[in-house]
Amino acid sequence: MLRHAIAPSRRFTKASHDVVRHPRLSSDAKILLLYVQGLPEGIPCKPLSELARKLGIKGRAYQKAKEQLVAHGYVHEWRSQGDRGRWVTEQLVANNPLTSEQAGHLRGAPPVTPPPSTQFPAVGEPTARRVGDYQPVEDHSDKTTPHPPSEAEPTTDPDPEPAAGTANSLQLARAERVLLSLRHTRRELHLGMREARALAVEAVKWLERGLSESDLRQALLAERPEGGVRSAVGFLRYRLVQKLPADPAPPPLLQLPPAAAPITCSAPGEEHVFRPLGDETECAPCRRSTAYATFYGAPAPEPDRIPWRERFAKINGAPPVALDGG
């Protein structure tokens, strides 16, 4: 490979090799991140989607690039509701991956340049750029209804492991998959693997009561709290416990009427007994014989007592096949 590079003397952006050579970021995600990083200071903040349109990144390509940046900690979002009920989305774009806690600290403080360290690369000027304060153009179906506080309840272990034997592994895997998928609809409900595994013990109770994965997901996403979700774990644990549907009652057992006692058939002939279904006094064969005699004036003929092989051969018009021993 031949390589010829001339470093620009002006109008350039210093980029970290961790971004340029990131194996899990697409070219659109890298270009969008470098474009935001190179914006001059002091310009009005614009939505990330609007900046992406200037680069020709639209539709599904933008959504995929944004999902990658969010998943790897380069983009963070917060949604809040103003005094007039208007939902506002605030975005934070950083040239270094940040955790949710680090992004939360930067959200309330002006952008600063952290000193070089072993954690952040020393190339360029790693600063956090905030892009936000705009009206979102998607997901307008949320309800603004009151909801109990979503703070996590105090526990001795913040990430408890589910008790063994509480549910089978298949149901736990289904419940965990539903909990991890919530972040694709609401970023504020982002859960880690340990958090989702701990909450799956409560979520699997919903599946055991006959609800589908779609029903469970809709129940957890319905009725967004008025003040937003401050703790995804606390909010979901509260909803899983408090909104658990009632255990369906088993269907009532079919009560069959008691069988009638056997009585003696009143028809002439050999004495025999039968079990009546109603108020009849003759058994079914005797009633058929009486009806045949009344209609034809003669007793009913006796049925042909022939073996089944001969009857089958007679119907097909073939001679019966004799078997050994019969």
C-alpha positions in Angstrom: 0.0 0.0 0.0 1.3 3.5 -0.9 0.5 6.2 1.6 0.8 9.9 1.0 -0.6 12.3 3.7 -0.2 16.0 4.1 -1.3 17.4 7.5 -3.7 20.3 7.0 -2.5 23.7 8.4 -6.0 25.0 9.1 -9.7 24.0 9.2 -9.1 20.5 10.6 -10.5 18.4 13.4 -8.4 16.3 15.8 -9.9 12.9 16.1 -9.0 10.0 18.5 -7.9 6.8 16.9 -10.4 5.1 19.2 -13.2 6.7 17.2 -11.6 6.4 13.7 -10.6 2.8 14.2 -13.6 1.7 16.3 -14.6 -1.8 15.0 -18.3 -1.5 16.0 -19.1 2.0 14.6 -20.2 2.3 11.0 -18.8 5.0 8.7 -22.0 7.1 9.1 -21.7 7.0 12.9 -18.0 8.0 12.8 -18.6 10.8 10.3 -21.5 12.2 12.3 -19.5 12.1 15.5 -16.5 13.8 13.9 -18.8 16.4 12.3 -20.3 17.3 15.7 -16.8 17.3 17.3 -15.5 19.8 14.7 -18.4 22.3 15.1 -17.1 25.7 16.3 -17.9 26.8 19.9 -20.8 29.2 20.5 -23.0 28.1 17.6 -26.7 27.5 18.4 -27.5 23.9 19.5 -29.4 21.9 16.9 -30.8 18.4 17.0 -28.5 15.6 16.1 -30.9 14.5 13.3 -30.7 18.0 11.7 -26.9 17.9 11.7 -27.0 14.4 10.2 -29.3 15.6 7.3 -26.6 18.1 6.4 -24.3 15.2 5.8 -26.9 13.3 3.8 -27.5 10.7 6.6 -31.2 10.3 6.8 -33.9 7.7 7.6 -32.8 4.3 8.6 -29.1 5.1 8.1 -29.4 7.9 10.7 -31.3 5.7 13.1 -28.7 2.9 12.9 -25.8 5.4 13.3 -27.5 6.9 16.4 -28.2 3.5 17.9 -24.5 2.6 17.6 -23.4 5.9 19.2 -25.8 5.5 22.1 -24.9 1.9 22.6 -21.2 2.7 22.9 -21.6 5.8 25.1 -20.9 8.6 22.7 -24.5 9.9 22.7 -26.8 10.3 25.7 -30.4 11.6 25.8 -32.8 12.9 28.4 -36.5 13.6 28.0 -38.3 16.0 30.3 -41.6 17.8 30.4 -41.9 21.6 30.7 -44.4 23.7 32.6 -46.8 23.7 29.7 -46.7 20.0 29.2 -44.3 20.1 26.2 -41.8 17.2 26.0 -38.2 18.3 25.4 -35.3 16.0 24.5 -31.8 17.0 25.5 -28.8 15.3 23.8 -25.2 15.1 24.9 -22.5 14.1 22.3 -19.0 13.3 23.5 -15.9 12.3 21.6 -15.1 9.8 24.3 -17.4 7.0 25.6 -19.2 8.1 28.8 -21.2 6.1 31.3 -24.7 7.3 32.3 -23.3 8.7 35.6 -20.5 10.6 33.8 -23.0 12.0 31.3 -25.4 13.0 34.1 -22.6 15.1 35.7 -21.7 16.8 32.4 -25.3 17.5 31.8 -25.6 19.9 34.6 -22.1 21.5 34.1 -20.6 23.5 31.3 -18.3 21.6 28.9 -14.8 21.3 30.2 -11.6 19.8 28.8 -10.5 16.9 31.1 -6.7 16.5 31.7 -4.9 13.8 29.8 -5.0 10.5 31.6 -4.6 6.8 31.0 -8.4 6.5 30.5 -8.9 9.2 27.9 -6.6 9.5 24.9 -4.3 12.5 24.9 -4.8 13.2 21.2 -6.9 16.3 20.4 -9.1 18.1 22.9 -11.7 15.6 24.4 -14.7 17.8 25.2 -18.3 17.1 25.5 -20.7 18.9 23.3 -24.4 19.2 24.2 -26.9 19.1 21.4 -30.5 19.4 22.5 -33.4 21.6 23.8 -35.6 20.8 20.8 -39.1 19.4 20.3 -38.8 15.7 19.3 -40.4 14.7 16.0 -41.1 11.1 17.0 -42.9 9.1 19.7 -45.8 11.5 20.4 -48.1 8.7 21.8 -46.9 8.9 25.4 -49.4 9.8 28.1 -48.6 12.3 30.9 -50.4 10.6 33.8 -49.4 10.7 37.4 -47.4 7.8 38.6 -45.8 6.8 42.0 -42.1 7.9 42.4 -39.7 5.8 40.4 -36.8 6.0 42.8 -35.2 2.6 43.5 -36.1 1.1 46.9 -33.2 0.8 49.3 -31.8 -2.7 49.3 -28.7 -4.3 50.8 -27.6 -5.6 47.4 -28.1 -3.2 44.4 -27.7 -6.0 41.9 -29.2 -9.1 43.5 -29.0 -12.4 41.7 -32.2 -14.2 41.1 -32.8 -17.2 43.4 -32.3 -20.6 41.9 -35.4 -22.6 41.1 -37.8 -19.6 41.0 -38.6 -20.2 37.4 -37.3 -22.3 34.5 -34.5 -20.9 32.4 -36.7 -20.5 29.3 -39.2 -18.2 31.0 -36.4 -16.2 32.6 -34.7 -15.8 29.3 -38.0 -14.5 27.7 -38.5 -12.1 30.6 -34.9 -10.8 30.4 -35.2 -10.3 26.7 -38.3 -8.1 27.2 -36.6 -6.0 29.8 -33.5 -5.4 27.7 -35.6 -4.5 24.7 -37.3 -1.5 26.5 -34.3 0.7 25.9 -35.0 0.6 22.1 -38.3 2.5 22.8 -37.2 4.6 25.8 -33.6 5.4 26.4 -34.4 6.2 30.1 -35.3 2.5 30.6 -31.8 1.3 29.7 -30.8 -1.7 31.9 -27.6 -3.6 32.4 -27.4 -7.4 32.1 -27.3 -7.9 35.9 -30.2 -5.5 36.4 -32.3 -7.2 33.8 -31.5 -10.6 35.2 -32.5 -9.5 38.7 -35.8 -8.0 37.5 -36.6 -11.1 35.3 -37.6 -13.0 38.5 -40.6 -10.5 38.9 -41.3 -10.3 35.2 -41.5 -14.0 34.7 -44.6 -14.0 37.0 -46.4 -12.1 34.3 -45.6 -14.7 31.7 -46.6 -17.5 34.0 -50.1 -16.0 34.3 -50.7 -16.3 30.6 -49.5 -12.9 29.3 -47.4 -12.7 26.1 -44.1 -10.9 25.8 -45.9 -8.1 23.8 -48.4 -7.7 26.6 -45.6 -7.4 29.2 -43.7 -4.9 27.1 -46.8 -2.7 26.6 -47.6 -2.8 30.4 -44.1 -1.6 31.3 -44.1 1.2 28.6 -47.6 2.5 29.3 -48.3 5.7 31.3 -44.9 7.5 31.3 -44.4 9.2 34.7 -45.0 13.0 34.7 -41.5 13.8 36.1 -39.7 11.2 34.0 -37.9 8.1 35.1 -35.1 8.8 37.6 -34.2 5.1 38.2 -35.0 2.5 35.6 -34.5 -0.3 38.1 -36.8 1.2 40.7 -39.5 2.2 38.2 -39.6 -1.2 36.6 -39.5 -3.1 39.9 -42.4 -1.0 41.2 -44.5 -1.5 38.1 -43.8 -5.3 37.9 -44.9 -5.8 41.5 -47.8 -3.3 41.8 -49.3 -3.9 38.3 -49.0 -7.7 38.5 -52.4 -9.1 37.1 -54.4 -11.4 39.3 -53.9 -15.1 39.0 -56.6 -16.4 36.7 -59.0 -18.7 38.6 -59.1 -22.3 37.4 -62.2 -23.2 35.3 -65.0 -24.7 37.3 -65.3 -28.5 37.2 -68.1 -29.8 35.1 -70.7 -31.3 37.4 -72.3 -34.3 35.8 -75.7 -35.5 37.0 -75.7 -38.7 39.0 -76.3 -41.9 37.0 -79.8 -43.4 37.4 -80.2 -46.7 39.1 -80.7 -49.8 36.9 -84.4 -50.9 36.4 -86.0 -54.0 34.8 -87.2 -53.6 31.2 -91.0 -53.8 30.9 -90.9 -55.3 27.4 -92.0 -59.0 26.9 -89.3 -61.5 26.7 -86.3 -62.5 28.8 -86.0 -60.4 31.9 -83.1 -58.0 31.8 -82.2 -54.6 33.3 -80.9 -51.4 31.9 -80.0 -47.9 33.1 -82.5 -45.3 31.9 -81.5 -41.8 30.7 -85.0 -40.3 31.4 -88.4 -41.7 32.3 -88.4 -44.6 29.8 -89.4 -48.1 31.0 -87.9 -50.1 28.1 -84.4 -50.4 27.0 -83.2 -49.1 23.6 -83.2 -52.4 21.7 -86.7 -53.3 22.9 -88.0 -49.8 21.9 -86.5 -50.3 18.4 -88.2 -53.7 18.1 -91.5 -52.4 19.3 -91.3 -49.5 16.8 -90.4 -51.9 13.9 -93.3 -54.2 14.8 -95.7 -51.3 15.0 -94.7 -50.0 11.6 -94.2 -53.2 9.6 -96.5 -55.5 11.5 -93.8 -58.1 12.1 -91.0 -58.5 14.6 -87.6 -57.0 13.7 -85.3 -59.5 11.9 -82.3 -60.7 13.8 -79.0 -59.2 12.6 -76.6 -61.3 10.7 -74.1 -62.8 13.1 -71.3 -63.2 10.6 -67.6 -62.7 11.3 -66.1 -59.4 10.3 -63.8 -61.0 7.6 -66.8 -62.5 5.8 -68.7 -59.2 6.1 -65.8 -57.3 4.6 -65.4 -59.8 1.8 -69.1 -59.7 1.0 -69.0 -55.9 0.7 -66.0 -56.0 -1.6 -67.2 -59.0 -3.6 -64.2 -61.1 -3.0 -64.0 -64.6 -1.4 -62.9 -64.5 2.3 -59.3 -65.3 3.0 -58.8 -68.2 5.5 -56.2 -67.6 8.1 -54.3 -70.3 9.9 -56.0 -71.2 13.2 -59.2 -69.2 12.4 
